[in-house]
Amino acid sequence: MCGIVGYTGETEAAGILLDGLSKLEYRGYDSAGLAVLDPGGECRVIKAMGKLRNLDEKTKHGTLLPGCCGIGHTRWATHGEPSEKNAHPHVSALSQPEPSGYSDADVVGVHNGIIENYEEIKEKLLRHDYVFYSDTDTEAAVKLVDYYYKKYKIGPIDAINRMMVRVRGSYALALMFKDHPGEIYAARKDSPMVIGVRDKAAYLASDVTAVLNYTRNVYYIGNQQSARLLPGEAHFYDLNGDEITVEQTEVTWDAKAAEKNGYEHFMLKEIHEQPEAVRNTLVSLIREDEIDLAPQGLTDETIREISSLSIVACGSAWHVGMAGQYIIEELAGLPVRVELASEFRYRRLLPGKGTLVVIISQSGETADSLEALRIAKANGLRTLAIVNVMGSTIAREADHVLYTKAGPEIAVATTKAFTAQLAAVYALAVRFAYAYGRITKSEYTTYIRELLLLPQKIRKCLKEVDGIQWLAARYAHAQDAFFIGRGLDYAVSLEGSLKLKEVSYVHSEAYAAGEMKHGTISLIEDNTLVVGVLTQRRLFEKTVSNLTECRARGAFIAAVTCAGQEKEAKTHTDFTISVPDTDAFFTGILAVIPLQLLGYYSSVARGLDVDKPRNLAKSVTVE
């Protein structure tokens, strides 16, 4: 979950590396570092604890690191506590660089991922007189490359390939060799890496957002492949060391989409980008008043071969799956199972003929989801990926791909990617229902019309912020909060609770409303915040009954409901906000908006770093 960058060209590298790291700081922010090679092969490494601005100041905005070839890193600790000695880049030398930054290392590297057998590798290298200065797995990988490079007197690619054969785990690794100034070498397995080339420069990063200011022509390096970057060139190699061809992709995202554009935080900007994200996703799937999944390989004939679905995801994407289960089962009549990817991969899989496994991931690199995809394919199951990043690993490996059109999402807490995924699942459910003859042509047309109205209804939700700001201020220092709902409202409650806890650090739980009295109600005290989601008319009275039980025990009851139910809801709650009426299946995409805003404004009221919540990273690329 760390962020890596690399640059080689004719311009001073440090400034470009710092700019790239600023786009990746959401991936890790307990420490950061740069390494730059000068034309003579002399290496300087400077690291700093804490936020990236500390590294920027320590390097005097990069001016202390002259040279046109370098690598950088922003860290989210996995092995070894956050400290300067554990910060990247790591070197093959006996000790870490001097305070001045100079190092006599022959190899220096940065790494995203986890080397699972690093202790075994470390023991081997200790027997060969290597000395370790850090607690990280990365240092072992860098020194293993150095070991093979020197023992067999081979080139960097061959040494890296030997390392890849020996290590177990996941990695995106960028390396520089003292003997090869002006060159960067890279290797990848199960961790994201993108390489870009333009004019007389080459770039490397964990995420395409870090290179968008410089090039739109990128390569997504494959699993267990390596690369050699020179100014204006990128060469790719397989595990045998043979040069291979990797297809170039043109990135269509606007570079400005990865900037705040006047908003105080990326999270707020991305909340307000949701109408466009949802519209773009729906328009990509709806053509001439038809939901067309044929470009994804899902013709009606293919759909009718599917007898059940398994939706596999993590975090907010799993909440999308929960909503999808209710809608697909009721609308299309297909049995749906929703699985946490981290559990799916460790239980016995009982494949059923005709099962479609749907993997939902914003980044397309989520480690557990990627492994679940591979397990499903190994068991002969058809797979569909719903992802936001073109060319990502999950997108490349799935049988079918449905891209959401949310654009780059920078804030750690997902908002627009969530609603774009939800819109995609809505379209999927409606098309499946029609393909199976569960709905009439008239109903099908009505659903499509209602889907296309969702962006403007989201815009209306975004205008209703005053009450939410008041509620967030009142409960800015709450210790606990509970979110409850039934059916689709329960799925929305899960996401609302997650938003509050991850950005404002309030202990928050979501429950199916009927479960409150099975133990959780014992936690309700005077002034405890309980948020009820009340958008499903047929479940309205049942959920209100559960809220009333909480209110009788002193809880403060806030509710999100639809405009047509607002008056009735107000008689049972202390605070109510309504969203526009829509079809009952689609209310979740509107009801989640005020809950996202509640999380955001609660974090602001507490004076927290909204975009970079503690201990979290954007893309969970390690297990």
C-alpha positions, 0 to 999 in steps of 0.5 A: 500500500506504499507509493513508488515513483521513478524518473529518468530523463534530461531534467532534474529528477527530485522535483518530478519525484516529489510531485509524483509522491504528492499524488501518491501520498494517500497510499502511505504517509508515515515516512517518505524518501528519495534516491537520486543517481548523478551521471557518475553513478554516485547515489544520494538518499534522503528520508524523512519521517511523517508527511511528505512536506517534511521530506520536501523541506529536508531536501530543500524542495529537491535541490539537495539531490542533483541528478536526472535519474531517481526513485521515491517512496511514501510508506505505509508500514507493514514490516518494521515500525515507522522510523527513518531507518525503516523508510525507503529507499533501501540500499545494498550497503552495510549501513543506511546512507550517511546524514548527508545522503551519500551512499556507496551502495551498488543497488538502491530500491523502493518497494510496494508489497510484502516479501513473505519469506524475507526472514529466510532470505535475510538468514541466507544473506547473513551467511554471506556477510551481508549486514542489515540496518532496518526491520523491513522486508524490502532491505532483504529484497534489495540485498538479494538482487545485489547478491545475485548481481555480484555472485554471478556477474550478470546484468540487472535484469538477470539479477532481478529475475533470480530474485523474483524466482526466490522471493514469495509475496507481492511486490512492485520494485524499482531499483537503480544500479551504480554501474548503470547511471541513467537507468531504472529497473523494475519488477512486479508481482501482484502490486500495481505499477504503471510505466510512462514514456514521453519524448526523452523521459520515462516515468514509473509509479504505483498509480497513473495519477502520479504521471498524468502531468507528464504523459498519457501513454503508459504501460501496465507491466504484467505479473512477474515481468521486469522492465528497464527504463532509459530516457524516452525508452521502456523495455520489458522482459519475461522471467527468462530474461527475453524481451517482450512486447507490452501494449501501450495504453492511452489514459483519458483521465483529465490531469486536473481531475487529480487536483482539488480545484478549489475544494478544501479536501479531495473527499469533498470534491469527490462527493460533489463529482458524483453526479458526473461519475454516475452519469458517465458510468450509466451513459457508457452502458445505456445506448439508445434507451437500451442497457447494452452489456454486449461490449462487456461480452454479456449478451442476453444469450450469455446472461441466460446461461448464468444461474447464480451470482457470487459478488466478491469484494472488500470494504465499501465495494462489499457494501455495493455487493450487499445492495446488489444482492437485494436488487438482483434477487428481487428484480432478476430472480437470481440467487446471489451470494455476497462474499468478503474477498478476504474470507472467500479465498480461504474457504472451500469453494463449491463451484456451481455450473452457471455461477458468475463471480463478480469482483468489485474493486475501485483500483483493480489491484485489491490483493484479496479480491485479485486472489479471489478472482484467480481462485474462481478462474482456477475452478472454471467459473466465469468472472466479471470485474467491475473496476474503475482503473483501465488496465488494472490487474483485475481488469486484465485477468477477468473474463468480462470487464465493466468499467466505472467512469468515476475518474481518479479518486484520491481521498482514501475514503471512497465516495464517487467510486462507490456510487459509480459501482452502485450505478453499474450494479443497478444497470446490471440488475435491470438488464439481467431481469429483462434478459430473463423475462422477469420484467416487461418491456415497459418496466424495463424502459421505466427503470432505464428512465429512472436510472438516467434521472439519478445524477440530477437527483444526486445534485439535489442531495448535495444542496442539502448540507446545512442540517448535516453540518449542524448534526456533525458539529453537535456530535463532533466528539461522540464516542459511539454511533449506530446506523440501522436499516432493513433490506437495502437500507441496511446496505446503505447503513453499512456504508454510512457507518464506515464513512463516519468511522474511517474519517472521523475515528468515531466508533460506529457500527451498522446493524440490520434494524431488527438485530438491535434488540438482540444485544446491541440496544444494551449499549444505548445511553442518553444522547447516543447517536442512532442514524436510521435509514428509512427509504423502503416504504414496505419496511418503514414502520418496522424500522421506525419501531426499532428507532423508537426503542432506541429513543425511549432509552435516550438516544438521539435519532437522526434519519435519512428518508425519501421526500414522500415519507419525510413528514411521517419520519419527523414524528419519530425522530429528532433530526430528519433529512430527505432525499428525492423520491425514486424507484425503491431499488435505486434509493440507496445511491441517494440516501448514501449522499447525506451519510457521506457528508456526515462523515466528512463534516464530522472529520472537519469538525474534529480537525482531522486530516480528512483525505488521509485518515490514520492507519489507512491507505487507498488501495489495499494491495497487501494481504 
